[in-house]
Amino acid sequence: MSVPPPMEGRASGRARVYQTGGDQYVEEHVHHYAPGSAPLFGRHVVAPAEPRPAAPDSVRLPLVGRAPGVLRDRTDLMERLRAAVAGPGGDIQVLHGMGGCGKTAVAHALFTEAVRDHGRVGLWVNASERVSLRAGMLAVAGDRGATGGELAAAAGGRRAAADLVWHHLDHSAEPWLLVLDNADDPGILEEGAWLRPSPSGTVLVTTRHATSPLWRAPGVSSHRIGVLPLEDAALLLHDLAPEAGTRESARKVARRLGCLPLALTLAGAHLAHQLLESWTMDEYDRRLGEESTALVDRGAPATGGGPSRHLVGRTWQLSLDTLAEGGLPEATTLLRLLSFWAADPVPLSLLTPAARGGVDGLEHLDPPLTAERVEPALRALLDHSLIDLVETDGHRCVKAHGVLLDSVAAGVSDAQRALLAGAAGRLLRAALPPEGAAAPRARSQVRLLAPHATGLLHRSHRHGLVTAESVRIAARVARLVYEAGDWTAALSLASAAARTAAEHLGDEHPATVEARSGQGPVLFRLGRYAEAADLLRQVHRDALRTLGPRDARTLDAAYELQRVLHRLGDLGQARTLLEAVLDGRRHALGEDHVATLKTRCEMLELRAAQNEFDHYVEAAGELAEDCERRLGPDHLVTVWARDALARGLLRSGRGAEAEDLFRRVLAGQRAGYGDDHPLVLGVLIQLSRAQYAQGKRPEAAESAREVAEQRAAILGEDHPETAAARAWYAEVRAGLSPPGES
């Protein structure tokens, strides 16, 4: 038998040492109790201690990212907040707005002033989640005098934590300002009753959630924080990078970044701290057009990656993640859909078909956007300040920030992009009024939809998703904008559609021919006759070669070309083209079709230009009757036919009849186009001529003056029609003067 080795362990106090030899297994359970606390019967079970959240490093300093050296704008808001802090206490102030708009910057500035200028104790708590809120508020209680035992009891669940905190805040010997920063889920505040007024101080909450019932409670004042005014945004950028460019350059960058404080801060940091490159603000502005949010986020600190709240490419994902966790992943899909349009107001009518299940393809998105989930998703985006509800031209709209939309679009997968582009196009097409729609509401809706056609075209071009359908949608919107009288905007969109179609589909694709043809009438109305003629000649040749002489698109190009040639004085070639168009439209569309009737009106105008007035009045009267019978008395083509008849009456010396009919035409034009449409002025000048022919010189002069002034204001001083109106006005005024005077 071997001799066991000598015992080497030593025990002290109540500890014991066991020693054994051989193959034995010894297990001991030891429990230590305070004197008198051991259980009398049974086994005492000790539950594992719950992990306790670590206290923040400080509640006396704002633990946030970089704070602005100068707080730009926000003057009125800061005055209201200062008054609340300087008051007797009991106020709760809520700052709400989208991520990156500067809520924390305002809170930081107020916190600094309250401590420095008003002798308040400043307390700052991160309220972004339950753990940080609870730990921070308990640290506040400790700062205000809670004992270690009280805090341990609250932390261990043996005492109501919120009651403890507010007891010590209420009994604070010093007035205080408590900031609850990033309280984006008001439910966290509500569940534990963490938000309370106190007579001893002021509470300031920053949140993205705009519509919580907590913000409507008595004693709560809510303030919306938006983007900066342009001049203040430019100053902020210049504050951060004064050597990078002029104020005007800073203004351009600020405008491109939508005056969003977070984006401006990151851009300024990037420009101010470059080592290997030295971009000016102008160079930065140019590169933003290529990289956008990816470039902006380079201004974030290089170490640690930076929290998501401080990156424009990630800050809004926090809200979307919260919504997804709350059962609304469709909010992400809806925001991605909005990102394929523009940052301009989106009429709710554009989304209505999706809510009614009238658009295919939304169910194939990820996550799927089913009809019954569109409304909840829309409300969720509004609640979390990701979009705003606005009213524009009498239309209820939603609006998202451009940098937000760009960053959301950048995060969409390639597979989803094609589906989203198709869905955005179908919704846009469904929202368009028919061509020739005369109601003012339809015209204003077209003006609202035009930027979204441009936005969709831009996104499609950027990601190689351009299709014939997307080009045709853009070309159709351009045509509707042209009909509404905004010719400059129409030309911009028509040119973009034509350029994009040529690049992605080729010069001879039918959609390219259509898009290029759409530029012609806009150039014509803008008085750029030579450009319009050069363009339309090429379009007509391409259409003849690729589509054939009887194709509707070839006939449309010929129709627009003859109008320009008419204005340039090439009446013979214009007549040849128009006769071919009339024959083709009669053959393809029939005698009653609106395009055929419109061509007949154009033929009368051309006959008048060629001084062919034999049986003119009879032909014009017959056409007016045909249009009224087939299209209705208020249709614009019917009004146009009456205009042709009135011109014939004036030419035949029947001035009084012509004046009466021109007044009727003028009323029809104003009803169809609106009072401010440029085409209305063409009728008004004919009315002036009819008045002059009857010897009504003062009335004729007044009508002529109105035309001259309005054409100058709408079309510009250099437009040929402005020059013609001024010449007629001068002639009428000369006719008013006594002989020998001018």
Secondary structure by P-SEA (a helix, b strand, c coil): ccccccccccccccbbbbbbccbbbbbbbbbbbcccccccccbbbbcccccccccccccccccccccccccccaaaaaaaaaaaaaccccbbbbbbbcccccaaaaaaaaaaaaacccccbbbbbbcccaaaaaaaaaaaaaaacccaaaaaaaaaccccaaaaaaaaaaaccbbbbbbbcccccaaaaaaaccbbbbccbbbbbbcccccccccccccbbbbbbbbccaaaaaaaaaaaccccccaaaaaaaaaaacccaaaaaaaaaaaaccccccccaaaaaaaaaccccccccccccccccccccccccccaaaaaaaaaaacccaaaaaaaaaaaccccccccccccccccccccccccccccccccaaaaaaaaaaaaccbbbbbcccccbbbbbaaaaaaaaaaccaaaaaaaaaaaaaaaaaaccccccccaaaaaaaaaaaaaaaaaaaaaaaaccccaaaaaaaaaaaaaaaaacaaaaaaaaaaaaaaaaaaccccccaaaaaaaaaaaaaaaaacaaaaaaaaaaaaaaaaaaccccccaaaaaaaaaaaaaaaaacaaaaaaaaaaaaaaaaaaccccccaaaaaaaaaaaaaaaaaccccaaaaaaaaaaaaaaaacccccaaaaaaaaaaaaaaaaacaaaaaaaaaaaaaaaaaaacccccaaaaaaaaaaaaaaaaacaaaaaaaaaaaaaaaaaaacccccaaaaaaaaaaaaaaaaacccccc
